[in-house]
Amino acid sequence: MHALRLTDAAAGVLAQAAAPPPAWVQFAPLVFILLIFYFIAIRPARKKQLELQKTIEGLQKGDKVITTGGLYAEVVSSDKVSVVVKISDGVKVRVAKSAIAGLQNQESGA
């Protein structure tokens, strides 16, 4: 009978040791990975998108831009949704503001 009590006591200790960890401990690595992904990928992309949007909204006559099609152009005029750009002498084209990829680098010389 004495040996039976020891076995029951050992079984109780093992049952306590085999208890699953709390739910928050299981989800902590997933939350950590999502936070890392947010700070590495999502946040910088959103910041870059907001900067481009501010740049496009602030376009003025004479600004040199690059379109998403790869055209280097100079802004002639701008309205709420489109921009008229000069791509060559006497060649002006109206493009959507969403087609502006950004400003030209000043050192590119194009």
N, CA and C of each residue as an Amber inpcrd file, in Angstrom:
protein
   330
   0.8170000  -1.1790000   0.0000000   0.0000000   0.0000000   0.0000000
   0.8660000   1.2490000   0.0000000   2.0220000   1.1640000   0.6690000
   2.9290000   2.2900000   0.7320000   3.4720000   2.6170000  -0.6730000
   3.7730000   1.6040000  -1.4580000   4.2730000   1.8090000  -2.8160000
   3.1990000   2.4180000  -3.6980000   1.9590000   2.1000000  -3.4540000
   0.8590000   2.6410000  -4.2380000   0.7240000   4.1330000  -4.0000000
   0.9550000   4.5930000  -2.7820000   0.8730000   6.0220000  -2.4710000
   1.9860000   6.7940000  -3.1760000   3.1590000   6.2250000  -3.2280000
   4.2600000   6.8770000  -3.9420000   3.9490000   7.0010000  -5.4290000
   3.3910000   5.9920000  -6.0120000   3.0490000   6.0210000  -7.4280000
   1.9810000   7.0670000  -7.6900000   0.9880000   7.1650000  -6.8240000
  -0.0490000   8.1780000  -6.9820000   0.5440000   9.5840000  -6.8530000
   1.4470000   9.7610000  -5.9220000   2.0890000  11.0630000  -5.7370000
   2.9380000  11.4170000  -6.9470000   3.6620000  10.4390000  -7.4820000
   4.4820000  10.6940000  -8.6680000   3.6060000  11.0120000  -9.8600000
   2.4880000  10.3610000  -9.9920000   1.5640000  10.6300000 -11.0980000
   1.0040000  12.0420000 -11.0000000   0.7410000  12.4880000  -9.7780000
   0.2470000  13.8580000  -9.5780000   1.2800000  14.8940000  -9.9860000
   2.5300000  14.6560000  -9.6360000   3.6110000  15.5710000 -10.0090000
   3.7790000  15.6000000 -11.5280000   3.7340000  14.4370000 -12.1550000
   3.8550000  14.3740000 -13.6130000   2.6810000  15.0590000 -14.3080000
   1.4960000  14.9390000 -13.7670000   0.3250000  15.5870000 -14.3560000
   0.4690000  17.1000000 -14.2950000   1.0270000  17.6020000 -13.2060000
   1.2380000  19.0390000 -13.1010000   2.3220000  19.5020000 -14.0630000
   3.3410000  18.7150000 -14.2540000   4.4430000  19.0930000 -15.1450000
   4.0180000  19.0420000 -16.6030000   3.0630000  18.2010000 -16.9610000
   2.6430000  18.0440000 -18.3420000   1.5350000  19.0130000 -18.7310000
   1.1450000  19.9040000 -17.8510000   0.0870000  20.8640000 -18.1590000
   0.5570000  21.7920000 -19.2800000  -0.3160000  22.0910000 -20.2460000
   0.0830000  22.9710000 -21.3550000   0.3400000  24.3970000 -20.8590000
   1.2010000  25.1270000 -21.5290000   1.4730000  26.5060000 -21.1190000
   0.2470000  27.3830000 -21.4020000   0.1900000  28.5380000 -20.7850000
  -0.9350000  29.4490000 -21.0360000  -1.0020000  29.8420000 -22.5150000
  -2.1890000  30.2610000 -22.9520000  -2.4070000  30.5900000 -24.3640000
  -1.5130000  31.7430000 -24.8290000  -1.2890000  32.7240000 -23.9660000
  -0.4770000  33.8690000 -24.3930000   0.9620000  33.4660000 -24.6850000
   1.4420000  32.4360000 -24.0130000   2.8020000  31.9570000 -24.2600000
   2.8810000  31.2910000 -25.6320000   1.8200000  30.6320000 -26.0340000
   1.8060000  29.9800000 -27.3400000   1.7300000  30.9860000 -28.4770000
   1.0350000  32.1200000 -28.2590000   0.8670000  33.1130000 -29.3090000
   1.9470000  34.1910000 -29.3070000   2.7720000  34.2400000 -28.2920000
   3.8110000  35.2620000 -28.2010000   4.7800000  35.2390000 -29.3860000
   5.2680000  34.0810000 -29.8390000   6.1690000  34.1040000 -31.0030000
   5.4870000  34.6290000 -32.2730000   4.2190000  34.2940000 -32.4670000
   3.4890000  34.7860000 -33.6360000   3.3390000  36.3050000 -33.5850000
   2.9950000  36.8260000 -32.4340000   2.8650000  38.2750000 -32.2700000
   4.2150000  38.9450000 -32.4890000   5.2720000  38.3630000 -31.9760000
   6.6200000  38.9080000 -32.1520000   6.9960000  38.9540000 -33.6320000
   6.7220000  37.8950000 -34.3660000   7.0220000  37.8450000 -35.8000000
   6.2190000  38.8970000 -36.5590000   4.9490000  39.0550000 -36.2240000
   4.1210000  40.0690000 -36.8850000   4.6290000  41.4750000 -36.6030000
   5.0640000  41.7440000 -35.3920000   5.6260000  43.0570000 -35.0800000
   6.9010000  43.3290000 -35.8710000   7.7700000  42.3410000 -35.9510000
   9.0010000  42.4910000 -36.7340000   8.6530000  42.7550000 -38.2010000
   7.7090000  42.0010000 -38.7530000   7.2880000  42.1950000 -40.1430000
   6.7380000  43.5980000 -40.3510000   5.9550000  44.1000000 -39.3930000
   5.3930000  45.4410000 -39.5080000   6.5020000  46.4880000 -39.5730000
   7.4820000  46.3930000 -38.6740000   8.5220000  47.4080000 -38.6260000
   9.5310000  47.2830000 -39.7580000   9.6780000  46.1010000 -40.3540000
  10.6240000  45.9300000 -41.4500000   9.9850000  46.2050000 -42.8050000
   8.7380000  45.8120000 -43.0030000   8.1350000  45.8890000 -44.3330000
   7.0190000  46.9230000 -44.4450000   6.0470000  46.8670000 -43.5990000
   4.8390000  47.6790000 -43.7810000   5.0780000  49.1500000 -43.4570000
   5.6880000  49.4340000 -42.3390000   5.8860000  50.8240000 -41.9230000
   6.7400000  51.6260000 -42.9090000   7.8950000  51.1280000 -43.3590000
   8.6800000  51.9040000 -44.3200000   7.9530000  52.1050000 -45.6550000
   7.2090000  51.1000000 -46.1110000   6.4760000  51.2460000 -47.3670000
   5.3930000  52.3090000 -47.2400000   4.7000000  52.3280000 -46.1210000
   3.6570000  53.3370000 -45.9020000   4.2740000  54.7310000 -45.8300000
   5.4230000  54.8500000 -45.1770000   6.0940000  56.1420000 -45.0710000
   6.5150000  56.6470000 -46.4500000   7.0610000  55.7500000 -47.2710000
   7.4810000  56.1260000 -48.6190000   6.2760000  56.5400000 -49.4670000
   5.1660000  55.8270000 -49.3290000   3.9600000  56.1510000 -50.0840000
   3.4250000  57.5290000 -49.6900000   3.4330000  57.8550000 -48.4000000
   2.9710000  59.1640000 -47.9550000   3.8850000  60.2800000 -48.4600000
   5.1910000  60.0370000 -48.4730000   6.1290000  61.0410000 -48.9930000
   5.8770000  61.2900000 -50.4800000   5.6530000  60.2260000 -51.2500000
   5.3740000  60.3750000 -52.6780000   4.0720000  61.1310000 -52.8900000
   3.0710000  60.8430000 -52.0840000   1.7890000  61.5270000 -52.2070000
   1.9490000  63.0230000 -51.9380000   2.7190000  63.3810000 -50.9160000
   2.9680000  64.7940000 -50.6160000   3.7400000  65.4580000 -51.7540000
   4.6990000  64.7490000 -52.3210000   5.4740000  65.2820000 -53.4400000
   4.5770000  65.5460000 -54.6370000   3.7060000  64.6060000 -54.9430000
   2.8100000  64.7510000 -56.0980000   1.8340000  65.9020000 -55.8810000
   1.3080000  66.0300000 -54.6700000   0.3810000  67.1210000 -54.3840000
   1.0880000  68.4780000 -54.4570000   2.3730000  68.5270000 -54.2210000
   3.1170000  69.7740000 -54.2300000   3.8160000  70.0830000 -55.5420000
   3.4770000  69.3600000 -56.6220000   4.1320000  69.6140000 -57.9070000
   3.8550000  71.0260000 -58.3870000   4.8890000  71.6750000 -58.9040000
   4.7670000  73.0330000 -59.4260000   5.3570000  73.0820000 -60.8240000
   5.0140000  74.1420000 -61.5270000   5.5400000  74.3390000 -62.8720000
   7.0680000  74.3510000 -62.8100000   7.6880000  73.5890000 -63.7170000
   9.1410000  73.5360000 -63.7900000   9.7570000  72.3440000 -63.0790000
   8.9910000  71.6500000 -62.2400000   9.5220000  70.4510000 -61.5740000
   9.7960000  69.3660000 -62.6090000  10.8980000  68.6790000 -62.4530000
  11.2480000  67.5830000 -63.3510000  10.8380000  66.2780000 -62.6740000
  10.0350000  65.4850000 -63.4060000   9.4720000  64.2680000 -62.8370000
   9.7800000  63.0600000 -63.7190000   9.5420000  61.8780000 -63.1490000
   9.6120000  60.6150000 -63.8810000   8.2340000  59.9770000 -63.7640000
   7.6940000  59.5300000 -64.8880000   6.4010000  58.8520000 -64.8560000
   6.6170000  57.3600000 -64.6060000   5.5270000  56.6710000 -64.2880000
   5.6330000  55.2320000 -64.0600000   5.9760000  54.4990000 -65.3530000
   5.7600000  55.1310000 -66.4940000   6.1360000  54.5410000 -67.7750000
   7.5940000  54.7800000 -68.1260000   8.3010000  55.5390000 -67.2980000
   9.7180000  55.7650000 -67.5240000  10.0360000  57.0300000 -68.2990000
   9.0530000  57.8860000 -68.5200000   9.2950000  59.1290000 -69.2410000
   9.8250000  60.2000000 -68.2990000  10.8850000  60.8680000 -68.7320000
  11.4060000  62.0100000 -67.9980000  10.7160000  63.2290000 -68.5670000
  10.1320000  64.0540000 -67.7050000   9.3320000  65.1760000 -68.1920000
   9.4470000  66.3530000 -67.2300000   8.9440000  67.4930000 -67.7130000
   8.9140000  68.7040000 -66.9050000   7.4670000  69.1460000 -66.7620000
   7.0690000  69.4840000 -65.5520000   5.6880000  69.8750000 -65.2870000
   5.4170000  71.2370000 -65.9030000   4.3130000  71.3090000 -66.6940000
   3.8820000  72.5670000 -67.3000000   2.7340000  73.1540000 -66.4850000
   1.7610000  72.3170000 -66.1260000   0.6510000  72.7590000 -65.2870000
   0.0950000  71.5640000 -64.5340000  -0.7210000  71.8600000 -63.5340000
  -1.2550000  70.8050000 -62.6910000  -2.6620000  71.1750000 -62.2540000
  -3.5450000  70.1920000 -62.2140000  -4.8590000  70.4000000 -61.6170000
  -5.0750000  69.3270000 -60.5560000  -6.3270000  69.1090000 -60.1780000
  -6.5970000  68.2130000 -59.0520000  -6.2190000  66.7580000 -59.3130000
  -6.4550000  66.2500000 -60.5330000  -6.2290000  64.8260000 -60.8080000
  -5.1840000  64.5490000 -61.8770000  -4.7560000  65.5640000 -62.5980000
  -3.8050000  65.3130000 -63.6790000  -2.7290000  66.3880000 -63.7270000
  -1.7100000  66.0920000 -64.5140000  -0.5800000  66.9970000 -64.6890000
  -0.2650000  67.0480000 -66.1800000  -0.0280000  68.2520000 -66.6990000
   0.4480000  68.3890000 -68.0750000   1.9580000  68.4920000 -67.9910000
   2.6370000  67.5720000 -68.7020000   4.0930000  67.5500000 -68.6760000
   4.6380000  67.7260000 -70.0850000   5.8050000  68.3380000 -70.1690000
   6.4980000  68.5140000 -71.4490000   7.5770000  67.4460000 -71.5120000
   7.4760000  66.5630000 -72.5170000   8.4690000  65.5000000 -72.6310000
   9.5260000  65.8190000 -73.6830000   9.2560000  66.8000000 -74.5270000
  10.2080000  67.2460000 -75.5370000   9.7630000  68.6290000 -75.9940000
  10.5790000  69.2910000 -76.8000000  10.1850000  70.6070000 -77.3020000
   8.8900000  70.4840000 -78.0980000   7.8650000  71.1960000 -77.6520000
   6.5890000  71.2000000 -78.3460000   5.7250000  69.9760000 -78.1080000
   6.1490000  69.0420000 -77.2630000   5.3540000  67.8350000 -76.9970000
   4.9030000  67.8670000 -75.5330000   3.6030000  68.1040000 -75.3620000
   3.0300000  68.1390000 -74.0220000   2.0120000  67.0120000 -73.8990000
   1.9990000  66.3790000 -72.7590000   1.1230000  65.2410000 -72.5200000
   0.4520000  65.4290000 -71.1640000  -0.8420000  65.0940000 -71.1090000
  -1.5510000  65.1160000 -69.8240000  -1.5030000  63.7080000 -69.2420000
  -1.0270000  63.5910000 -68.0060000  -0.9610000  62.2930000 -67.3360000
  -1.6550000  62.4080000 -65.9820000  -2.1520000  61.2940000 -65.5020000
  -2.7630000  61.2560000 -64.1780000  -1.6770000  61.4500000 -63.1270000
  -2.0460000  62.0810000 -62.0290000  -1.0630000  62.2670000 -60.9590000
  -0.5730000  60.9290000 -60.4260000  -1.4230000  59.9200000 -60.4910000
  -1.0120000  58.5990000 -60.0140000   0.0530000  57.9690000 -60.9090000
   0.2690000  58.5260000 -62.1020000   1.2910000  58.0090000 -63.0120000
   2.6520000  58.6560000 -62.7810000   2.7490000  59.5380000 -61.8080000
   4.0350000  60.1610000 -61.4790000   4.7480000  59.2680000 -60.4650000
   5.9340000  58.8060000 -60.8340000   6.6970000  57.9100000 -59.9530000
   7.5410000  58.6990000 -58.9540000   7.8700000  59.9410000 -59.2830000
   8.6660000  60.7520000 -58.3630000   9.3880000  61.8550000 -59.1020000
  10.1690000  62.5930000 -58.3620000  10.9790000  63.6580000 -58.9420000
  12.2760000  63.0780000 -59.4760000  12.8100000  63.7240000 -60.5100000
  14.0940000  63.2930000 -61.0620000  15.1980000  63.6400000 -60.0650000
  16.2240000  62.8280000 -60.0390000  17.4160000  63.1560000 -59.2650000
  18.1110000  64.2990000 -59.9800000  18.5700000  65.2730000 -59.2500000
  19.2240000  66.4320000 -59.8590000  20.5530000  66.0530000 -60.4830000
  21.2160000  65.0110000 -59.9610000  22.5150000  64.6380000 -60.4950000
  22.4050000  63.7380000 -61.7100000  21.1700000  63.3170000 -62.0960000
  21.0470000  62.4130000 -63.2430000  21.2920000  63.1270000 -64.5620000
  21.0100000  64.4360000 -64.6000000  21.3090000  65.2120000 -65.7960000
  20.3350000  64.9910000 -66.9270000  19.3280000  64.1860000 -66.7810000
  18.3600000  63.9390000 -67.8510000  17.2450000  64.9280000 -67.8480000
